[in-house]
Amino acid sequence: MVSLNLEEIGIGPLVAAMSRSKPDDIAIISDEMPVTYKDLHLMAQSLGNELVEAGIAYQDIVGILTEHGVNHIVSQLAVIYAGGTCLPLEETLSDADIHARLAFANARFLIVDGVNKNRLQFGGVTINVDISKHHSSNTTTLPSQVSLPKDTPSDFRSHVMFSSGTTGVAKGIQILGRGITSLALDEIWGQPTASGQRFGHINSIGFDASLVDIWVALLLGATIVVVDRRELLSPGEFATTLARRDVTTLLITSSLFSKIASFCPNAFSKMHTLMVGGELPSVEACKIVLREGAPKQLVNAYGPTECSIISFYHVITQEDIDMCRMPLGKPVYQTEAYVLDEDGKPVTSPGSGELWLGGPGLSPGYLFNDDKTSEFFIHMVHPNNPKLHIRLYRTGDKIDIYDDYMCWAGRKNREVKLNGHRVQLEVVEMELMRTKLVQNVVALKHTSSISNANHLVACVVYENGQRNFDALLVEAKRRLPKYMLPELIEFEQLPLNSNGKIAHRELSELLEQRFQRRHACILAANTPDFEGFSETEKGLKQLWAQILIAIPTEAINRESNFFLLGGTSLGVTALLGHIHKIFNASLRTNQVYENPLFKDQVSVIEQAQNGQSSGYAKSVTAIMQEDVKLFSDKIEFLSSKAPQRKEICNVLFTGATGFIGPFLLQELLKAPEIGKIRCLVRATTDDQALKRLLDNFKRYGHSVTEVIKSRIEAVAGDFSQPMLGLETNAYNHLVDQTDVVYHLGAHVDYTQPYSGHVEANVRGTYHLLKFASDGYLKPFHYVSSVSAFGPTGLMKEDGLLEEDQSLEPYLEPALQYDNGYGQSQWVADEMVSRLMRRGFPAAIYRLGFTLCSSTNGMGNPDDFMGRLFSDCAKLGSYPLLLNQRKEIMAVDHVAEIIKAISTSDQSLGHAYHITPDVGKCIDMNELFELTGKLCGVELKSLPYSAWINQLKTAQTNTPLRMFPLLPMLEEEVRGQKTRWELYEGMKRFSVDNTVRALERAGVDASILASVTREALGRYLENCLEIGKE
């Protein structure tokens, strides 16, 4: 780096000085042209002079909307030269988001390139950057005296970067030039040889890591190597580029690093410094790279944008890999870091606390947001010297401190992971407080030392000391999704610390003591409430009390209902396992659901012990036949009520908070004939419904744009209830305002029988069909599943499963052996099919397994396949499933197909299979083998029963996500075969209707294909990371 007084000089003058000291050195390498430091300086001067002539003032914010490459780098340097502040804008942002950011930042200037010059109607000054124009307009010699760059100080605001916001426009984080300079001064770059290094420019310009790619490289006098970001989708091509361009230094995101490590582990072997940031690097990926082709330095880089990109770094060693740790390392040059407890005192080893950061890289705060700035950037007494004051940023990150290192330990936003679901504890507390039945509440995740099981617990102090457990449980079930339903534990008062705040550690200790005492009483079974019970009753009561940890034992009597007391599907799993061990009685899952009363479960256990049948009055298939006839016959309609298709159609949409919903909504919003989309969301208020909907959008990587917020409306309701859970006036208004219905919502629980799915999947579909028939007859697009056919391999017939055929033939031979979800899909699907045959304007879309996005591998890690893949990787094995396959497709392709077909006038009256074309499906065993290769894990095949036994026995030592599904996985339903095993030899699905409809819509039918290997690899990486939590 040029020797200048860094306390006084900004990054613009520093780069200008570099151009004078080494004018002929290459600054940028790209496919467009090589750019020397002199050329770069002159081009930036030329463009900067245009800004000056346009009237730019000191630290004026300038939006930069260009392609990734030379134009953008020149634009940033020109803005800094002219004394302005850069606002990089990603091309991938929607126009609405770009407008919103420019407006929020009060940007008066916008630099665009040829590709983007006509994209926006910008109210300020627009300047076109053309490197060929600016290059040719300059003399070939470098003037000794020039007006630019302006003489800016080191604390000059160089950039505004937008973070991931939760609502609306994201937070604008201000970055000072001296923070970037301090980062460049750190010894990690290998000075003084850094000037010969080549920095790969791979990061999106809207991501703060791109400032390392660009500015750290320029300040060091290194070369920026522009890499086409499309190559990041192809690990092999990306690795070839790194080698061909001799890239020596790279800052890469953890997810991309893991992907490259899986496919091309030696891709980084010739590099000097490889920094992995954004998230905690995968230990397994680091292990592979260090073994197969290590760079000179493999670095764990940590830091928030609020502290200039990187605050800590650590060179990863083999010892770290062996100990499965990922230390933070040491602070970047002049960065101040403190790990403080809740009282603001330094934490000593061993201990945990929150990380606070300061130093030259500290941001001035959030742009035009004084409240947020004052919340996170704190003026405080110096942690180590009470006579001094200091300004620090509280990161919200928990840090574990050990004798010789410290590690990141998660966020302090109180999000926990339970049974595969992310739970915000604050949301649980807020909803319980809103019941007005409690005075105080603290939600927490508690791990029992008795069972080693994790529980979501809410410690409650009842309002006015009046215990009202039943009412609170009813309200909690109404307000919270099942996975967020806590065990309600009563306290007279909650423990407080010296500051008057809840003492969480003491509360956890009190909980554990209470559970220990309760467990001892349960085992003794000698309290008065056990008197008069038979041995079977005592044993079952002990089991219920151990599972329903919040229920006093005296509240469990012969008339008690397992589910009304808070029993869940996970509780059913535990109950069945314990019944088998204690009573030597094997019960089926549906026997628990159909006999929820304590006295009835005692009878079922005793019958099983005596070898007697439980004596069902009616088979499930008979009930299914009755239901499909009952509900389809109740729908009355006149085809004459159907209006002509409108130019703009308003939509009622269900399933917006699921996986496919956000992708299909995005597609429908592109259709010019789609107007307002009203999404029915289970919630108590419309505001809560909207929050759930938008949170789900973000969960799967969708930006919440102004277009989305203006055209999508959330309606709090419940389609399992009559009139969709709405008041009469609200229901009638919704009927009048709706032109078409899209029904994607469904309840999926592989452990529940048909009866557990009827309310949502059967009655819910009926309620929506009735809605579609009320008022004018509305087209009804129903998203079903190929599960509606059941295990068709049992029928021993050749041929394809045709799209428009009746499902009736598959009921007795196949569906009687399927799980409750598949059976409910048969009823709902057949209900819609019968109505279609009567002329109802409907279409059915039967999906295979919708796995992930084709572009980034984003999927639902909590679904069956996500749980299965992560557990197989943990176990090192997979179940051998002969002659089975999965109809796996990408979610964005599925959404595109549904949109293309459903917006056509000719779509109604037919069913469509949205599965890979015949012959393009993947065999399950091949899928498992491919999973092992992509994850870098050796998987061995085991006979199905042996794999199930491994799953059961490993659970005590390793938290496995398939464990709640054990009742379904091991229950033998036909001969000695389980439901999963019965899917051997499945018939293939005809896609003729789908292909014809796609051709009419102008969509290439090749979209009917399995997910690509690369998308699968990215999906698996996400699953494995979540499986570690």
Secondary structure, DSSP 8 states (H G I E B T S, - for coil): -----TTT--HHHHHHHHHHHSTTSEEEE-SS--EEHHHHHHHHHHHHHHHHHTT--TT-EEEEE--TTHHHHHHHHHHHHTT-EEEE--TTS-HHHHHHHHHHTT--EEEE-TTTTTT---SSEEEE--HHHHHHTS-SS--SS-S-S----TT-EEEEEE---SSSS--EEEEEHHHHHHHHHSGGG-TTGGGG-EEEE-S-TTSTTHHIIIIIHHHHT-EEEE--GGGGG-HHHHHHHHHHTT--EEEEEHHHHHHHHHH-TTTTTT-SEEEEESS---HHHHHHHHHH---SEEEEEE--GGGTS-SEEEE--HHHHHTT--B--EE-TT-EEEEE-TTS-B--SSEEEEEEEESTT----BTT-HHHHHHHEEEEEETTEEEEEEEEEEEEEEEEE-SS-EEEEEESS-EEEETTEEEEHHHHHHHHHHTTSEEEEEEEEEE-TTT--EEEEEEEEEGGG---HHHHHHHHHHHS-GGG--EEEE-SS--B-TTSSB-HHHHHHHHHHHHHHHHHHHHH--SGGGTT--HHHHHHHHHHHHHSTTS-GGG--TT-BTTTTT--HHHHHHHHHHHHHHH-----HHHHHH--BHHHHHHHHHHHHTT-----SS-HHHHHHHHHHHHHHH----GGG-----SSEEEEEE-TTSSHHHHHHHHHHH-TTEEEEEEEE-SSSHHHHHHHHHHHHHHTT----HHHHHHEEEEE--TTSGGGG--HHHHHHHHHH-SEEEE------TTS-THHHIIIIIIHHHHHHHHHHSSS---EEEEEEGGGG--GGGG---S-B-SSS-SGGGTTTTGGGS-HHHHHHHHHHHHHHHHHHTT--EEEEEE-EEEE-TTT--B-TTSHHHHHHHHHHHHTEEE--TT-EE-EEEHHHHHHHHHHHHTSTT-TT-EEEES--TT--EEHHHHHHHHHHHHT---EEE-HHHHHHHHHHHTTTS--TTGGGHHHHH-EEETTEETTGGGTT---B--HHHHHHHHHHT--GGGSS---HHHHHHHHHHHHHHHT-
